[in-house]
Amino acid sequence: MSNPPQPPAGTPPGAPPINIEFPANLPTQYANFALIMHTPGEIIVNFASIMPGMQSAPIHTRIVMTPLHAKMMLNALAENLQKYEAQFGEIKMPAGGPGLAEQFFGHPKSPTD
């Protein structure tokens, strides 16, 4: 899982911790595709699920965050992947070269490409 919650940067010492709550009816979304875009002040991550034989994959979740929070999330993901691999072994990337990441996490191709 993840690490215990840490107080946000800049939190005064002794401030009470933030209580993170998980609602009982919180929906879960599976995603195997992410379209990532940015503006000068935001990182936008759009998630979809691509299934074999489907001609389209609608975006079902959009997350918008500041570049700082995106970098903090990147660091948290890297740390958790290291812990995962230490426990379960190395995650092997499928053959496909650098184009594989572009295919699943890059810009969509137009029908004429």
C-alpha positions as CSV (number, residue, x, y, z in Angstrom):
1,M,0.0,0.0,0.0
2,S,1.2,3.5,0.6
3,N,3.1,5.3,3.4
4,P,1.3,6.8,6.4
5,P,0.1,10.3,5.5
6,Q,2.7,13.0,6.0
7,P,1.7,16.6,6.8
8,P,1.9,18.8,3.7
9,A,5.0,20.8,3.2
10,G,5.0,24.0,5.1
11,T,2.7,22.6,7.8
12,P,3.6,24.2,11.2
13,P,5.2,21.8,13.7
14,G,2.6,20.4,16.1
15,A,-0.3,21.0,13.7
16,P,-2.9,18.2,13.8
17,P,-2.6,15.6,11.0
18,I,-5.2,15.7,8.2
19,N,-7.6,12.8,8.6
20,I,-8.0,11.2,5.1
21,E,-11.4,9.5,4.8
22,F,-12.4,6.7,2.3
23,P,-16.1,6.8,1.7
24,A,-17.7,3.3,1.7
25,N,-19.3,4.0,-1.8
26,L,-16.1,5.4,-3.4
27,P,-16.1,4.2,-7.0
28,T,-13.0,2.4,-8.4
29,Q,-11.9,2.9,-11.9
30,Y,-9.5,0.7,-13.9
31,A,-7.3,2.5,-16.4
32,N,-4.6,1.2,-18.7
33,F,-4.3,4.4,-20.8
34,A,-3.4,7.9,-19.7
35,L,-3.3,11.0,-21.9
36,I,-1.2,13.6,-20.1
37,M,-1.3,17.3,-21.0
38,H,-0.1,20.5,-19.4
39,T,-0.5,24.2,-19.2
40,P,2.0,26.6,-17.5
41,G,0.1,26.1,-14.2
42,E,-1.5,22.6,-14.4
43,I,-0.8,19.0,-15.2
44,I,-3.9,17.2,-16.6
45,V,-4.1,13.4,-16.6
46,N,-7.0,11.9,-18.5
47,F,-7.6,8.1,-17.9
48,A,-9.3,5.6,-20.1
49,S,-9.6,1.8,-20.3
50,I,-8.7,0.3,-23.7
51,M,-10.1,-3.1,-24.3
52,P,-9.2,-5.5,-27.2
53,G,-11.3,-5.0,-30.3
54,M,-12.7,-1.6,-29.2
55,Q,-12.5,1.2,-31.7
56,S,-12.7,3.9,-29.1
57,A,-11.9,4.4,-25.5
58,P,-13.7,7.3,-23.7
59,I,-12.0,9.2,-21.0
60,H,-13.6,8.2,-17.7
61,T,-11.5,10.2,-15.2
62,R,-9.6,13.5,-15.3
63,I,-7.2,14.6,-12.6
64,V,-5.9,18.2,-12.6
65,M,-3.0,19.2,-10.3
66,T,-0.3,21.8,-10.0
67,P,3.1,20.9,-11.4
68,L,4.5,20.8,-7.8
69,H,1.8,18.2,-6.8
70,A,2.5,16.2,-10.0
71,K,6.2,16.0,-9.2
72,M,5.4,15.0,-5.6
73,M,3.1,12.3,-7.0
74,L,5.8,11.1,-9.4
75,N,8.2,10.8,-6.5
76,A,5.6,8.9,-4.4
77,L,4.9,6.5,-7.3
78,A,8.6,5.9,-7.8
79,E,9.1,5.2,-4.1
80,N,6.1,2.8,-4.0
81,L,7.2,1.0,-7.2
82,Q,10.6,0.5,-5.6
83,K,8.9,-1.0,-2.5
84,Y,6.7,-3.2,-4.7
85,E,9.7,-4.5,-6.6
86,A,11.6,-5.2,-3.4
87,Q,8.6,-7.3,-2.2
88,F,7.4,-9.0,-5.4
89,G,10.3,-8.7,-7.9
90,E,11.2,-6.5,-10.8
91,I,8.4,-5.4,-13.1
92,K,9.4,-6.4,-16.6
93,M,8.5,-4.0,-19.3
94,P,7.1,-5.7,-22.4
95,A,9.0,-5.6,-25.7
96,G,8.1,-2.7,-27.9
97,G,10.8,-0.1,-27.3
98,P,10.2,3.5,-26.5
99,G,7.1,3.6,-28.7
100,L,5.2,1.5,-26.2
101,A,5.1,4.3,-23.6
102,E,4.1,6.8,-26.3
103,Q,1.4,4.4,-27.5
104,F,-0.2,4.1,-24.0
105,F,0.7,7.5,-22.5
106,G,1.3,9.8,-25.4
107,H,-0.8,11.9,-27.7
108,P,-3.7,10.3,-29.5
109,K,-3.2,9.5,-33.2
110,S,-5.5,10.9,-35.7
111,P,-7.4,8.5,-38.0
112,T,-5.1,9.6,-40.9
113,D,-1.9,8.7,-39.1
